[in-house]
Amino acid sequence: MQLSAVVVDKSFLQGRTKDAVHRFASQHRILMTEALLFEMLTNPQDRRACFAKLPSGENPVDIVLHRGAYLRKEISTRRPVPQPSTKIEKLRFQFNERLLQHDYTLPSGAQAVVDGQRREVVADAQSAKSRALQMPSFFPELAARKSHVRRAAREDAEKQVVQPGALMDFYTNLRAPKGQRKLPPKRLLTDNWALYRWLQIDFLFCIDLYFRFGSTLSNLLSPASEQGIEHDILDAQYLLVGILEGSFATHETKLQRWYKLILPHGHLFTKDA
């Protein structure tokens, strides 16, 4: 029997017992994103807790591409990427049992890769803050003084963003960085494109950022707040791959809400499912 594939995030692994994760893995193919691997490898406590819950043995999960790879492929081919689970690289691997040890350190080459990814996440978080500051130009009531008006504005903005074709005019004004290939024309894009879904997801996260922080995003926030925004960057990557797959497992409330908004008929696994 062929098992259905599901993209899982860190909150899913953290929120379930080892036995529950193993039962889930016996019923589904677990798809691991680069974001999940990065989160587990950058925090020793998360690394031990999460890796301990995954099945042991050969190929305990399937590794899928990361956000950038999907977007670049679509820009290059002018075609939507296939469902992630249909393009798994055929390789044999096992997770190093030393990952469960408290004092384990990554080999220098692997650590360099993780450090590079960390720099990318930090840079992406700063860029997201800048984009979030532009949200009132699209949804003016997000900047209202009264909290109930801002909450209503956020809900309305989220619903607008996920309407079919709602962001196409904005998309036509986007430009590829100098020296890189132009973006595919908007006439090609449909809701099965990673580019289209990423645009929706990015708007949702930026709307949420502005709702939470407002104009203070132009300043240096507290370390905890900056770390929270970096966590959002990784959450956005989980959400994209989960939507492309059409099957996602998360315990994060806002990810559940946005997944349902974007993909009402997708498969979603939560605390109660």
Secondary structure, DSSP 4 states (H G I P E B T S, - for coil): -PPEEEEE-HHHHHTS-HHHHHHHHHHEEEEEPHHHHHHHHH-HHHHHHHHHHS--SS--SEE---HHHHHHHHHHHSSPPPPGGGS---------GGGGSTT----HHHHHHHHHHHHHHHHHHHHHHHHHTTHHHHSGGGG-SSHHHHHHHHHHHHHHHTSTTTTHHHHHT--PPTTSPPPPPGGG--TT-HHHHHHHHHHHHHHHHHHHHGGGGGS---HHHHHHHHHHHHHHHHHHHHHHHTEEE---HHHHHHHHHH-TTSEEE-TT-
